[in-house]
Amino acid sequence: MIRCFKVNGESFRAVLKRTEDGWWLVRCVEHYGGGVSFYHWERGRTVQSAMRNLVRAMKLCRSSATEYCSLSENFQRGLSA
């Protein structure tokens, strides 16, 4: 499932997947904040809570130093390797 959403006035698309145990996983598919890739997966019991968690993480990424985004991206790459 794909859902559109906004963060600070910018439009993004998110991919949502339901896990076997009923949780929702969500990930932004666009670049966020000066070309920084945001491939971090968030989760929630409902679609709304998963989306809320993703938006919070993206706002944190934007407001924090770019190192947070790089660390998150490298961590996620390590998990998928």
Kinemage of the C-alpha trace (Angstrom):
@kinemage 1
@onewidth
@group {chain A} dominant
@subgroup {mainchain}
@vectorlist {calphas} color= white
{ca met a 1} P 0.000 0.000 0.000
{ca ile a 2} L 1.232 3.514 -0.772
{ca arg a 3} L 0.098 6.559 1.159
{ca cys a 4} L 0.847 10.245 0.492
{ca phe a 5} L 1.655 12.560 3.399
{ca lys a 6} L 3.243 15.930 4.182
{ca val a 7} L 6.065 16.972 6.481
{ca asn a 8} L 6.636 20.696 6.937
{ca gly a 9} L 4.675 21.428 3.753
{ca glu a 10} L 6.610 18.959 1.576
{ca ser a 11} L 4.761 16.023 0.000
{ca phe a 12} L 6.079 12.466 0.280
{ca arg a 13} L 4.973 8.927 -0.448
{ca ala a 14} L 5.215 6.069 2.019
{ca val a 15} L 5.150 2.324 1.473
{ca leu a 16} L 3.171 0.400 4.083
{ca lys a 17} L 3.390 -3.323 4.760
{ca arg a 18} L 1.476 -5.402 7.285
{ca thr a 19} L 3.491 -7.939 9.251
{ca glu a 20} L 2.329 -11.412 10.192
{ca asp a 21} L 1.831 -10.330 13.800
{ca gly a 22} L -0.470 -7.463 12.786
{ca trp a 23} L 1.908 -4.496 13.019
{ca trp a 24} L 2.269 -1.972 10.188
{ca leu a 25} L 5.690 -1.073 8.776
{ca val a 26} L 6.085 2.206 6.891
{ca arg a 27} L 8.968 3.763 4.933
{ca cys a 28} L 9.312 7.003 2.992
{ca val a 29} L 10.342 6.471 -0.644
{ca glu a 30} L 11.669 9.984 -1.410
{ca his a 31} L 14.743 11.931 -0.395
{ca tyr a 32} L 14.259 14.239 2.566
{ca gly a 33} L 16.218 17.264 3.651
{ca gly a 34} L 18.881 18.377 1.199
{ca gly a 35} L 19.072 15.105 -0.692
{ca val a 36} L 19.481 12.966 2.424
{ca ser a 37} L 17.925 9.558 1.905
{ca phe a 38} L 15.489 8.564 4.598
{ca tyr a 39} L 15.064 4.807 4.304
{ca his a 40} L 14.238 4.249 7.943
{ca trp a 41} L 11.372 1.844 8.679
{ca glu a 42} L 8.886 2.815 11.379
{ca arg a 43} L 6.111 0.669 12.804
{ca gly a 44} L 2.819 0.956 14.602
{ca arg a 45} L -0.224 -1.081 15.610
{ca thr a 46} L -2.354 0.934 13.163
{ca val a 47} L -1.600 2.660 9.870
{ca gln a 48} L -2.143 6.011 11.600
{ca ser a 49} L 0.327 5.281 14.403
{ca ala a 50} L 2.950 3.984 11.957
{ca met a 51} L 2.562 7.124 9.820
{ca arg a 52} L 2.738 9.341 12.917
{ca asn a 53} L 5.976 7.609 13.970
{ca leu a 54} L 7.460 8.098 10.495
{ca val a 55} L 6.593 11.799 10.446
{ca arg a 56} L 8.123 12.255 13.921
{ca ala a 57} L 11.321 10.501 12.821
{ca met a 58} L 11.538 12.627 9.666
{ca lys a 59} L 11.068 15.836 11.654
{ca leu a 60} L 13.777 14.702 14.067
{ca cys a 61} L 16.057 13.971 11.125
{ca arg a 62} L 15.455 17.427 9.662
{ca ser a 63} L 15.879 19.273 12.954
{ca ser a 64} L 18.915 17.293 14.088
{ca ala a 65} L 22.320 17.244 12.515
{ca thr a 66} L 22.693 15.317 9.271
{ca glu a 67} L 24.706 12.728 11.190
{ca tyr a 68} L 21.470 11.276 12.595
{ca cys a 69} L 20.197 10.572 9.086
{ca ser a 70} L 23.495 9.057 8.018
{ca leu a 71} L 23.663 6.842 11.104
{ca ser a 72} L 20.078 5.694 10.607
{ca glu a 73} L 20.684 4.941 6.931
{ca asn a 74} L 23.910 3.043 7.649
{ca phe a 75} L 22.221 1.084 10.430
{ca gln a 76} L 19.379 0.070 8.119
{ca arg a 77} L 21.842 -0.974 5.416
{ca gly a 78} L 23.639 -3.132 7.972
{ca leu a 79} L 20.387 -4.867 8.848
{ca ser a 80} L 19.638 -5.704 5.236
{ca ala a 81} L 23.170 -6.904 4.415
